[in-house]
Amino acid sequence: MRTGIGYDAHPLVPGRKLVLGGVHLPFDEGLDGWSDADVLTHAVIDALLGAAALGDIGSHFPSGEPQYKGISSLALLEEVKGKLAEKGWRVVNIDATVVAEKPRLREHIDAMREQLSRTLGIDKGQVSVKASSNNGLGAIGRGEGIAALAVAVIEGEL
Ligand SMILES: [Zn+2]
């Protein structure tokens, strides 16, 4: 058994779609970034890569590469799942927290768990997503961006 941690943050800007855990949330701003900037999926990817000691998201999917421009981060997560499977790793569970002042996430949490678990080919009960806020503190607290943290446990026969 191995464990990994992931963290990510992206700024909120007008004129972008807001995608969290592969779910499109209706909101007047979206996260800025090279891919769809799905901060939750990025944190999950880093937690999985970290658990397997396979580097980080930037080393596998560099910003600036044309093939990753605007790509759904679920596609990146699926690739990472394959990289772990090649090494004999299976995902045991994921626990993630999204830190956002707005919009309200609660009604979308279940759909995020559904998307992430389906992409990883595991049960929804193995994927936890929680919503938190910075209670007004700092840039995240002012609603200038959204952050996410994730922990992953994987197992294999090494
Ligand atoms: Zn990111």
Backbone and ligand atoms as CSV (ligand in chain L), in Angstrom:
chain,resi,resn,atom,element,x,y,z
A,1,MET,N,N,0.839,-1.201,0.000
A,1,MET,CA,C,0.000,0.000,0.000
A,1,MET,C,C,0.872,1.248,0.000
A,2,ARG,N,N,0.443,2.227,-0.786
A,2,ARG,CA,C,1.196,3.491,-0.830
A,2,ARG,C,C,0.186,4.639,-0.796
A,3,THR,N,N,0.642,5.787,-0.314
A,3,THR,CA,C,-0.239,6.947,-0.278
A,3,THR,C,C,0.404,8.134,-0.985
A,4,GLY,N,N,-0.418,9.020,-1.532
A,4,GLY,CA,C,0.095,10.196,-2.227
A,4,GLY,C,C,-0.783,11.395,-1.947
A,5,ILE,N,N,-0.189,12.588,-2.091
A,5,ILE,CA,C,-0.917,13.829,-1.836
A,5,ILE,C,C,-0.882,14.697,-3.088
A,6,GLY,N,N,-1.959,15.441,-3.294
A,6,GLY,CA,C,-2.008,16.352,-4.432
A,6,GLY,C,C,-2.613,17.681,-4.027
A,7,TYR,N,N,-2.103,18.763,-4.614
A,7,TYR,CA,C,-2.644,20.104,-4.362
A,7,TYR,C,C,-2.631,20.883,-5.664
A,8,ASP,N,N,-3.658,21.702,-5.881
A,8,ASP,CA,C,-3.676,22.561,-7.062
A,8,ASP,C,C,-4.552,23.779,-6.793
A,9,ALA,N,N,-4.318,24.836,-7.528
A,9,ALA,CA,C,-5.165,26.041,-7.452
A,9,ALA,C,C,-5.144,26.723,-8.811
A,10,HIS,N,N,-6.284,27.275,-9.209
A,10,HIS,CA,C,-6.377,28.035,-10.465
A,10,HIS,C,C,-7.192,29.298,-10.217
A,11,PRO,N,N,-6.889,30.387,-10.956
A,11,PRO,CA,C,-7.684,31.607,-10.825
A,11,PRO,C,C,-9.027,31.501,-11.544
A,12,LEU,N,N,-10.029,32.165,-10.967
A,12,LEU,CA,C,-11.347,32.278,-11.612
A,12,LEU,C,C,-11.350,33.512,-12.507
A,13,VAL,N,N,-11.796,33.340,-13.740
A,13,VAL,CA,C,-11.848,34.456,-14.693
A,13,VAL,C,C,-13.169,34.400,-15.465
A,14,PRO,N,N,-13.623,35.540,-15.982
A,14,PRO,CA,C,-14.823,35.539,-16.823
A,14,PRO,C,C,-14.534,34.842,-18.155
A,15,GLY,N,N,-15.577,34.311,-18.782
A,15,GLY,CA,C,-15.438,33.775,-20.132
A,15,GLY,C,C,-14.871,32.372,-20.208
A,16,ARG,N,N,-14.802,31.673,-19.058
A,16,ARG,CA,C,-14.355,30.281,-19.074
A,16,ARG,C,C,-15.446,29.419,-18.447
A,17,LYS,N,N,-15.505,28.132,-18.879
A,17,LYS,CA,C,-16.427,27.186,-18.248
A,17,LYS,C,C,-15.840,26.732,-16.912
A,18,LEU,N,N,-16.704,26.560,-15.909
A,18,LEU,CA,C,-16.230,26.048,-14.615
A,18,LEU,C,C,-16.445,24.537,-14.576
A,19,VAL,N,N,-15.328,23.801,-14.565
A,19,VAL,CA,C,-15.379,22.332,-14.531
A,19,VAL,C,C,-14.665,21.845,-13.282
A,20,LEU,N,N,-15.370,21.070,-12.466
A,20,LEU,CA,C,-14.785,20.508,-11.244
A,20,LEU,C,C,-15.104,19.020,-11.192
A,21,GLY,N,N,-14.085,18.191,-11.117
A,21,GLY,CA,C,-14.311,16.747,-11.094
A,21,GLY,C,C,-15.054,16.268,-12.338
A,22,GLY,N,N,-14.806,16.932,-13.455
A,22,GLY,CA,C,-15.439,16.535,-14.717
A,22,GLY,C,C,-16.878,17.001,-14.859
A,23,VAL,N,N,-17.349,17.793,-13.884
A,23,VAL,CA,C,-18.734,18.272,-13.907
A,23,VAL,C,C,-18.741,19.763,-14.255
A,24,HIS,N,N,-19.564,20.131,-15.228
A,24,HIS,CA,C,-19.709,21.542,-15.612
A,24,HIS,C,C,-20.693,22.219,-14.670
A,25,LEU,N,N,-20.218,23.192,-13.908
A,25,LEU,CA,C,-21.075,23.903,-12.960
A,25,LEU,C,C,-21.530,25.217,-13.569
A,26,PRO,N,N,-22.835,25.515,-13.500
A,26,PRO,CA,C,-23.312,26.796,-14.000
A,26,PRO,C,C,-22.797,27.923,-13.110
A,27,PHE,N,N,-22.000,28.844,-13.679
A,27,PHE,CA,C,-21.417,29.940,-12.912
A,27,PHE,C,C,-20.948,30.994,-13.903
A,28,ASP,N,N,-20.850,32.252,-13.467
A,28,ASP,CA,C,-20.490,33.319,-14.408
A,28,ASP,C,C,-18.982,33.436,-14.629
A,29,GLU,N,N,-18.189,32.606,-13.950
A,29,GLU,CA,C,-16.750,32.573,-14.176
A,29,GLU,C,C,-16.287,31.124,-14.264
A,30,GLY,N,N,-15.091,30.932,-14.796
A,30,GLY,CA,C,-14.514,29.592,-14.849
A,30,GLY,C,C,-13.036,29.650,-14.497
A,31,LEU,N,N,-12.425,28.488,-14.305
A,31,LEU,CA,C,-11.011,28.446,-13.932
A,31,LEU,C,C,-10.138,28.592,-15.167
A,32,ASP,N,N,-9.078,29.388,-15.015
A,32,ASP,CA,C,-8.169,29.654,-16.125
A,32,ASP,C,C,-7.012,28.658,-16.098
A,33,GLY,N,N,-6.626,28.171,-17.267
A,33,GLY,CA,C,-5.511,27.234,-17.356
A,33,GLY,C,C,-5.399,26.703,-18.764
A,34,TRP,N,N,-4.371,25.886,-19.017
A,34,TRP,CA,C,-4.103,25.386,-20.363
A,34,TRP,C,C,-5.122,24.327,-20.783
A,35,SER,N,N,-5.446,23.414,-19.849
A,35,SER,CA,C,-6.465,22.388,-20.119
A,35,SER,C,C,-7.821,22.989,-19.745
A,36,ASP,N,N,-8.783,22.162,-19.333
A,36,ASP,CA,C,-10.043,22.721,-18.839
A,36,ASP,C,C,-9.873,23.294,-17.429
A,37,ALA,N,N,-8.649,23.193,-16.874
A,37,ALA,CA,C,-8.306,23.776,-15.560
A,37,ALA,C,C,-9.151,23.185,-14.431
A,38,ASP,N,N,-9.502,21.923,-14.567
A,38,ASP,CA,C,-10.293,21.211,-13.552
A,38,ASP,C,C,-9.402,20.935,-12.342
A,39,VAL,N,N,-9.448,21.867,-11.400
A,39,VAL,CA,C,-8.516,21.877,-10.273
A,39,VAL,C,C,-8.649,20.621,-9.408
A,40,LEU,N,N,-9.886,20.124,-9.260
A,40,LEU,CA,C,-10.110,18.928,-8.447
A,40,LEU,C,C,-9.461,17.707,-9.106
A,41,THR,N,N,-9.711,17.531,-10.399
A,41,THR,CA,C,-9.124,16.382,-11.097
A,41,THR,C,C,-7.600,16.483,-11.114
A,42,HIS,N,N,-7.068,17.705,-11.213
A,42,HIS,CA,C,-5.607,17.875,-11.189
A,42,HIS,C,C,-5.014,17.438,-9.855
A,43,ALA,N,N,-5.680,17.791,-8.756
A,43,ALA,CA,C,-5.189,17.386,-7.432
A,43,ALA,C,C,-5.247,15.859,-7.296
A,44,VAL,N,N,-6.318,15.248,-7.822
A,44,VAL,CA,C,-6.448,13.782,-7.768
A,44,VAL,C,C,-5.334,13.126,-8.587
A,45,ILE,N,N,-5.056,13.677,-9.772
A,45,ILE,CA,C,-3.983,13.140,-10.623
A,45,ILE,C,C,-2.644,13.197,-9.894
A,46,ASP,N,N,-2.347,14.326,-9.240
A,46,ASP,CA,C,-1.076,14.456,-8.536
A,46,ASP,C,C,-0.988,13.509,-7.342
A,47,ALA,N,N,-2.116,13.284,-6.671
A,47,ALA,CA,C,-2.122,12.346,-5.547
A,47,ALA,C,C,-1.809,10.930,-6.046
A,48,LEU,N,N,-2.408,10.554,-7.182
A,48,LEU,CA,C,-2.177,9.211,-7.739
A,48,LEU,C,C,-0.738,9.060,-8.223
A,49,LEU,N,N,-0.247,10.066,-8.959
A,49,LEU,CA,C,1.140,10.002,-9.445
A,49,LEU,C,C,2.106,9.982,-8.264
A,50,GLY,N,N,1.791,10.763,-7.226
A,50,GLY,CA,C,2.647,10.816,-6.047
A,50,GLY,C,C,2.699,9.475,-5.334
A,51,ALA,N,N,1.544,8.824,-5.200
A,51,ALA,CA,C,1.500,7.530,-4.524
A,51,ALA,C,C,2.381,6.509,-5.239
A,52,ALA,N,N,2.408,6.595,-6.573
A,52,ALA,CA,C,3.200,5.647,-7.371
A,52,ALA,C,C,4.621,6.153,-7.617
A,53,ALA,N,N,4.958,7.326,-7.058
A,53,ALA,CA,C,6.257,7.968,-7.289
A,53,ALA,C,C,6.556,8.088,-8.776
A,54,LEU,N,N,5.556,8.576,-9.521
A,54,LEU,CA,C,5.681,8.712,-10.978
A,54,LEU,C,C,5.755,10.174,-11.419
A,55,GLY,N,N,6.199,11.055,-10.545
A,55,GLY,CA,C,6.335,12.458,-10.937
A,55,GLY,C,C,5.071,13.242,-10.666
A,56,ASP,N,N,4.865,14.331,-11.421
A,56,ASP,CA,C,3.674,15.153,-11.211
A,56,ASP,C,C,2.990,15.453,-12.534
A,57,ILE,N,N,1.835,16.112,-12.435
A,57,ILE,CA,C,1.003,16.342,-13.616
A,57,ILE,C,C,1.748,17.161,-14.677
A,58,GLY,N,N,2.560,18.114,-14.222
A,58,GLY,CA,C,3.294,18.970,-15.163
A,58,GLY,C,C,4.341,18.212,-15.960
A,59,SER,N,N,4.902,17.156,-15.367
A,59,SER,CA,C,5.927,16.381,-16.071
A,59,SER,C,C,5.298,15.445,-17.098
A,60,HIS,N,N,4.038,15.041,-16.881
A,60,HIS,CA,C,3.364,14.138,-17.824
A,60,HIS,C,C,2.592,14.896,-18.899
A,61,PHE,N,N,1.986,16.033,-18.507
A,61,PHE,CA,C,1.131,16.796,-19.428
A,61,PHE,C,C,1.538,18.267,-19.373
A,62,PRO,N,N,2.657,18.638,-19.984
A,62,PRO,CA,C,3.163,20.011,-19.842
A,62,PRO,C,C,2.209,21.051,-20.432
A,63,SER,N,N,2.011,22.167,-19.697
A,63,SER,CA,C,1.269,23.313,-20.231
A,63,SER,C,C,2.016,23.805,-21.460
A,64,GLY,N,N,1.278,24.285,-22.453
A,64,GLY,CA,C,1.908,24.792,-23.665
A,64,GLY,C,C,1.920,23.771,-24.783
A,65,GLU,N,N,1.711,22.495,-24.460
A,65,GLU,CA,C,1.658,21.455,-25.494
A,65,GLU,C,C,0.293,21.516,-26.177
A,66,PRO,N,N,0.289,21.677,-27.524
A,66,PRO,CA,C,-0.978,21.853,-28.244
A,66,PRO,C,C,-1.998,20.739,-27.974
A,67,GLN,N,N,-1.530,19.491,-27.805
A,67,GLN,CA,C,-2.509,18.389,-27.654
A,67,GLN,C,C,-3.260,18.438,-26.329
A,68,TYR,N,N,-2.781,19.265,-25.373
A,68,TYR,CA,C,-3.472,19.351,-24.086
A,68,TYR,C,C,-4.297,20.627,-23.956
A,69,LYS,N,N,-4.290,21.478,-24.989
A,69,LYS,CA,C,-5.028,22.750,-24.899
A,69,LYS,C,C,-6.535,22.475,-24.841
A,70,GLY,N,N,-7.156,22.930,-23.730
A,70,GLY,CA,C,-8.604,22.797,-23.574
A,70,GLY,C,C,-9.079,21.378,-23.326
A,71,ILE,N,N,-8.145,20.440,-23.135
A,71,ILE,CA,C,-8.518,19.028,-22.993
A,71,ILE,C,C,-9.284,18.810,-21.678
A,72,SER,N,N,-10.221,17.850,-21.705
A,72,SER,CA,C,-10.894,17.462,-20.475
A,72,SER,C,C,-9.883,16.776,-19.564
A,73,SER,N,N,-9.800,17.230,-18.329
A,73,SER,CA,C,-8.842,16.632,-17.404
A,73,SER,C,C,-9.194,15.193,-17.066
A,74,LEU,N,N,-10.452,14.795,-17.312
A,74,LEU,CA,C,-10.813,13.382,-17.113
A,74,LEU,C,C,-10.019,12.501,-18.080
A,75,ALA,N,N,-9.736,13.013,-19.282
A,75,ALA,CA,C,-8.916,12.260,-20.243
A,75,ALA,C,C,-7.497,12.082,-19.707
A,76,LEU,N,N,-6.994,13.113,-19.021
A,76,LEU,CA,C,-5.661,13.015,-18.412
A,76,LEU,C,C,-5.687,12.007,-17.263
A,77,LEU,N,N,-6.778,12.045,-16.474
A,77,LEU,CA,C,-6.920,11.109,-15.357
A,77,LEU,C,C,-6.953,9.665,-15.862
A,78,GLU,N,N,-7.638,9.464,-16.989
A,78,GLU,CA,C,-7.706,8.118,-17.560
A,78,GLU,C,C,-6.315,7.637,-17.991
A,79,GLU,N,N,-5.523,8.556,-18.550
A,79,GLU,CA,C,-4.143,8.212,-18.930
A,79,GLU,C,C,-3.314,7.840,-17.709
A,80,VAL,N,N,-3.511,8.594,-16.629
A,80,VAL,CA,C,-2.766,8.328,-15.395
A,80,VAL,C,C,-3.158,6.970,-14.816
A,81,LYS,N,N,-4.454,6.675,-14.889
A,81,LYS,CA,C,-4.918,5.362,-14.436
A,81,LYS,C,C,-4.157,4.262,-15.190
A,82,GLY,N,N,-3.980,4.444,-16.516
A,82,GLY,CA,C,-3.239,3.488,-17.339
A,82,GLY,C,C,-1.775,3.378,-16.937
A,83,LYS,N,N,-1.165,4.540,-16.622
A,83,LYS,CA,C,0.244,4.541,-16.212
A,83,LYS,C,C,0.429,3.752,-14.912
A,84,LEU,N,N,-0.531,3.905,-13.991
A,84,LEU,CA,C,-0.461,3.172,-12.727
A,84,LEU,C,C,-0.690,1.671,-12.968
A,85,ALA,N,N,-1.664,1.357,-13.825
A,85,ALA,CA,C,-1.978,-0.049,-14.104
A,85,ALA,C,C,-0.774,-0.759,-14.720
A,86,GLU,N,N,-0.034,-0.048,-15.591
A,86,GLU,CA,C,1.182,-0.611,-16.198
A,86,GLU,C,C,2.182,-1.058,-15.137
A,87,LYS,N,N,2.205,-0.340,-14.013
A,87,LYS,CA,C,3.133,-0.659,-12.921
A,87,LYS,C,C,2.495,-1.606,-11.903
A,88,GLY,N,N,1.270,-2.061,-12.183
A,88,GLY,CA,C,0.613,-3.016,-11.293
A,88,GLY,C,C,-0.130,-2.392,-10.124
A,89,TRP,N,N,-0.394,-1.056,-10.202
A,89,TRP,CA,C,-1.084,-0.381,-9.088
A,89,TRP,C,C,-2.577,-0.323,-9.327
A,90,ARG,N,N,-3.332,-0.553,-8.250
A,90,ARG,CA,C,-4.782,-0.348,-8.248
A,90,ARG,C,C,-5.120,0.745,-7.235
A,91,VAL,N,N,-6.173,1.508,-7.541
A,91,VAL,CA,C,-6.599,2.576,-6.631
A,91,VAL,C,C,-7.463,1.980,-5.526
A,92,VAL,N,N,-7.090,2.244,-4.276
A,92,VAL,CA,C,-7.882,1.791,-3.125
A,92,VAL,C,C,-8.943,2.834,-2.775
A,93,ASN,N,N,-8.519,4.063,-2.572
A,93,ASN,CA,C,-9.483,5.144,-2.338
A,93,ASN,C,C,-8.856,6.510,-2.563
A,94,ILE,N,N,-9.735,7.472,-2.754
A,94,ILE,CA,C,-9.332,8.871,-2.924
A,94,ILE,C,C,-10.190,9.707,-1.998
A,95,ASP,N,N,-9.547,10.671,-1.330
A,95,ASP,CA,C,-10.293,11.651,-0.549
A,95,ASP,C,C,-9.822,13.032,-0.986
A,96,ALA,N,N,-10.758,13.880,-1.349
A,96,ALA,CA,C,-10.393,15.199,-1.866
A,96,ALA,C,C,-11.235,16.285,-1.207
A,97,THR,N,N,-10.662,17.484,-1.129
A,97,THR,CA,C,-11.379,18.663,-0.644
A,97,THR,C,C,-11.236,19.779,-1.666
A,98,VAL,N,N,-12.348,20.385,-2.047
A,98,VAL,CA,C,-12.324,21.564,-2.916
A,98,VAL,C,C,-12.522,22.783,-2.023
A,99,VAL,N,N,-11.629,23.770,-2.149
A,99,VAL,CA,C,-11.723,24.986,-1.342
A,99,VAL,C,C,-12.209,26.118,-2.241
A,100,ALA,N,N,-13.473,26.490,-2.074
A,100,ALA,CA,C,-14.075,27.510,-2.936
A,100,ALA,C,C,-15.036,28.372,-2.133
A,101,GLU,N,N,-14.953,29.678,-2.317
A,101,GLU,CA,C,-15.889,30.593,-1.642
A,101,GLU,C,C,-17.234,30.585,-2.373
A,102,LYS,N,N,-17.190,30.447,-3.679
A,102,LYS,CA,C,-18.361,30.386,-4.539
A,102,LYS,C,C,-17.996,29.610,-5.786
A,103,PRO,N,N,-18.902,28.988,-6.506
A,103,PRO,CA,C,-20.316,28.832,-6.164
A,103,PRO,C,C,-20.509,27.724,-5.122
A,104,ARG,N,N,-21.759,27.495,-4.738
A,104,ARG,CA,C,-22.068,26.398,-3.831
A,104,ARG,C,C,-21.807,25.073,-4.542
A,105,LEU,N,N,-21.086,24.178,-3.877
A,105,LEU,CA,C,-20.689,22.922,-4.522
A,105,LEU,C,C,-21.546,21.734,-4.103
A,106,ARG,N,N,-22.205,21.853,-2.951
A,106,ARG,CA,C,-22.816,20.663,-2.344
A,106,ARG,C,C,-23.666,19.844,-3.307
A,107,GLU,N,N,-24.517,20.526,-4.079
A,107,GLU,CA,C,-25.436,19.777,-4.944
A,107,GLU,C,C,-24.723,19.116,-6.126
A,108,HIS,N,N,-23.430,19.391,-6.314
A,108,HIS,CA,C,-22.688,18.811,-7.444
A,108,HIS,C,C,-21.690,17.729,-7.018
A,109,ILE,N,N,-21.517,17.581,-5.698
A,109,ILE,CA,C,-20.492,16.671,-5.171
A,109,ILE,C,C,-20.709,15.233,-5.663
A,110,ASP,N,N,-21.967,14.804,-5.635
A,110,ASP,CA,C,-22.258,13.425,-6.027
A,110,ASP,C,C,-21.893,13.164,-7.484
A,111,ALA,N,N,-22.200,14.122,-8.352
A,111,ALA,CA,C,-21.856,13.990,-9.774
A,111,ALA,C,C,-20.342,13.957,-9.969
A,112,MET,N,N,-19.606,14.717,-9.179
A,112,MET,CA,C,-18.137,14.707,-9.267
A,112,MET,C,C,-17.597,13.330,-8.883
A,113,ARG,N,N,-18.128,12.766,-7.794
A,113,ARG,CA,C,-17.694,11.432,-7.353
A,113,ARG,C,C,-17.988,10.399,-8.431
A,114,GLU,N,N,-19.158,10.558,-9.060
A,114,GLU,CA,C,-19.574,9.655,-10.138
A,114,GLU,C,C,-18.580,9.705,-11.312
A,115,GLN,N,N,-18.247,10.918,-11.753
A,115,GLN,CA,C,-17.340,11.102,-12.901
A,115,GLN,C,C,-15.942,10.566,-12.596
A,116,LEU,N,N,-15.423,10.914,-11.413
A,116,LEU,CA,C,-14.058,10.508,-11.057
A,116,LEU,C,C,-13.972,8.991,-10.907
A,117,SER,N,N,-14.964,8.397,-10.225
A,117,SER,CA,C,-14.908,6.946,-9.994
A,117,SER,C,C,-15.113,6.185,-11.306
A,118,ARG,N,N,-15.995,6.678,-12.175
A,118,ARG,CA,C,-16.209,6.000,-13.460
A,118,ARG,C,C,-14.935,6.051,-14.309
A,119,THR,N,N,-14.274,7.214,-14.317
A,119,THR,CA,C,-13.046,7.363,-15.097
A,119,THR,C,C,-11.951,6.425,-14.585
A,120,LEU,N,N,-11.915,6.231,-13.266
A,120,LEU,CA,C,-10.882,5.376,-12.675
A,120,LEU,C,C,-11.296,3.900,-12.650
A,121,GLY,N,N,-12.543,3.628,-13.035
A,121,GLY,CA,C,-13.012,2.242,-13.051
A,121,GLY,C,C,-13.140,1.656,-11.654
A,122,ILE,N,N,-13.498,2.494,-10.678
A,122,ILE,CA,C,-13.671,2.012,-9.307
A,122,ILE,C,C,-15.068,2.394,-8.822
A,123,ASP,N,N,-15.412,1.884,-7.636
A,123,ASP,CA,C,-16.735,2.152,-7.074
A,123,ASP,C,C,-16.824,3.589,-6.556
A,124,LYS,N,N,-18.009,4.155,-6.648
A,124,LYS,CA,C,-18.201,5.518,-6.143
A,124,LYS,C,C,-17.867,5.620,-4.657
A,125,GLY,N,N,-18.053,4.517,-3.932
A,125,GLY,CA,C,-17.737,4.504,-2.508
A,125,GLY,C,C,-16.250,4.623,-2.218
A,126,GLN,N,N,-15.416,4.490,-3.260
A,126,GLN,CA,C,-13.967,4.636,-3.079
A,126,GLN,C,C,-13.494,6.069,-3.325
A,127,VAL,N,N,-14.417,6.936,-3.722
A,127,VAL,CA,C,-14.047,8.321,-4.036
A,127,VAL,C,C,-14.854,9.288,-3.171
A,128,SER,N,N,-14.153,10.047,-2.347
A,128,SER,CA,C,-14.791,11.051,-1.497
A,128,SER,C,C,-14.413,12.443,-1.997
A,129,VAL,N,N,-15.399,13.314,-2.113
A,129,VAL,CA,C,-15.142,14.718,-2.451
A,129,VAL,C,C,-15.865,15.580,-1.421
A,130,LYS,N,N,-15.134,16.503,-0.844
A,130,LYS,CA,C,-15.709,17.375,0.178
A,130,LYS,C,C,-15.604,18.835,-0.271
A,131,ALA,N,N,-16.538,19.652,0.209
A,131,ALA,CA,C,-16.524,21.075,-0.123
A,131,ALA,C,C,-16.143,21.868,1.114
A,132,SER,N,N,-15.203,22.789,0.937
A,132,SER,CA,C,-14.804,23.654,2.037
A,132,SER,C,C,-14.654,25.079,1.505
A,133,SER,N,N,-14.412,26.018,2.410
A,133,SER,CA,C,-14.161,27.394,1.983
A,133,SER,C,C,-13.040,27.959,2.840
A,134,ASN,N,N,-12.531,29.119,2.439
A,134,ASN,CA,C,-11.473,29.767,3.216
A,134,ASN,C,C,-12.042,30.787,4.202
A,135,ASN,N,N,-13.379,30.805,4.328
A,135,ASN,CA,C,-14.046,31.720,5.261
A,135,ASN,C,C,-13.557,33.162,5.106
A,136,GLY,N,N,-13.400,33.561,3.845
A,136,GLY,CA,C,-13.063,34.946,3.555
A,136,GLY,C,C,-11.584,35.288,3.598
A,137,LEU,N,N,-10.738,34.323,3.951
A,137,LEU,CA,C,-9.305,34.603,4.084
A,137,LEU,C,C,-8.580,34.534,2.742
A,138,GLY,N,N,-7.790,35.563,2.439
A,138,GLY,CA,C,-6.882,35.517,1.302
A,138,GLY,C,C,-7.566,35.517,-0.051
A,139,ALA,N,N,-6.793,35.173,-1.098
A,139,ALA,CA,C,-7.283,35.223,-2.485
A,139,ALA,C,C,-8.446,34.266,-2.714
A,140,ILE,N,N,-8.326,33.052,-2.187
A,140,ILE,CA,C,-9.416,32.078,-2.336
A,140,ILE,C,C,-10.654,32.604,-1.617
A,141,GLY,N,N,-10.439,33.200,-0.450
A,141,GLY,CA,C,-11.528,33.750,0.346
A,141,GLY,C,C,-12.226,34.908,-0.345
A,142,ARG,N,N,-11.499,35.630,-1.188
A,142,ARG,CA,C,-12.104,36.726,-1.958
A,142,ARG,C,C,-12.753,36.220,-3.242
A,143,GLY,N,N,-12.718,34.906,-3.454
A,143,GLY,CA,C,-13.353,34.333,-4.639
A,143,GLY,C,C,-12.534,34.533,-5.902
A,144,GLU,N,N,-11.222,34.761,-5.766
A,144,GLU,CA,C,-10.375,34.986,-6.947
A,144,GLU,C,C,-9.919,33.679,-7.589
A,145,GLY,N,N,-10.147,32.574,-6.900
A,145,GLY,CA,C,-9.735,31.283,-7.449
A,145,GLY,C,C,-10.294,30.150,-6.620
A,146,ILE,N,N,-9.980,28.934,-7.047
A,146,ILE,CA,C,-10.423,27.733,-6.347
A,146,ILE,C,C,-9.212,26.822,-6.179
A,147,ALA,N,N,-9.094,26.202,-5.012
A,147,ALA,CA,C,-8.002,25.268,-4.738
A,147,ALA,C,C,-8.582,23.883,-4.444
A,148,ALA,N,N,-7.760,22.868,-4.566
A,148,ALA,CA,C,-8.189,21.503,-4.238
A,148,ALA,C,C,-7.019,20.720,-3.672
A,149,LEU,N,N,-7.339,19.856,-2.727
A,149,LEU,CA,C,-6.350,18.940,-2.133
A,149,LEU,C,C,-6.895,17.524,-2.269
A,150,ALA,N,N,-5.987,16.571,-2.450
A,150,ALA,CA,C,-6.431,15.179,-2.578
A,150,ALA,C,C,-5.389,14.247,-1.979
A,151,VAL,N,N,-5.877,13.157,-1.433
A,151,VAL,CA,C,-5.014,12.080,-0.955
A,151,VAL,C,C,-5.481,10.804,-1.648
A,152,ALA,N,N,-4.527,9.985,-2.082
A,152,ALA,CA,C,-4.871,8.730,-2.742
A,152,ALA,C,C,-4.114,7.585,-2.072
A,153,VAL,N,N,-4.787,6.454,-1.945
A,153,VAL,CA,C,-4.130,5.224,-1.510
A,153,VAL,C,C,-4.211,4.238,-2.671
A,154,ILE,N,N,-3.074,3.620,-2.992
A,154,ILE,CA,C,-3.031,2.617,-4.059
A,154,ILE,C,C,-2.409,1.335,-3.493
A,155,GLU,N,N,-2.692,0.227,-4.153
A,155,GLU,CA,C,-2.079,-1.047,-3.729
A,155,GLU,C,C,-1.581,-1.807,-4.949
A,156,GLY,N,N,-0.570,-2.634,-4.711
A,156,GLY,CA,C,-0.002,-3.430,-5.786
A,156,GLY,C,C,0.762,-4.600,-5.221
A,157,GLU,N,N,1.325,-5.424,-6.101
A,157,GLU,CA,C,2.089,-6.594,-5.637
A,157,GLU,C,C,3.558,-6.401,-5.901
A,158,LEU,N,N,4.109,-5.315,-5.341
A,158,LEU,CA,C,5.529,-5.061,-5.580
A,158,LEU,C,C,6.372,-5.678,-4.467
L,1,ZN,ZN,ZN,-4.173,22.485,-12.450
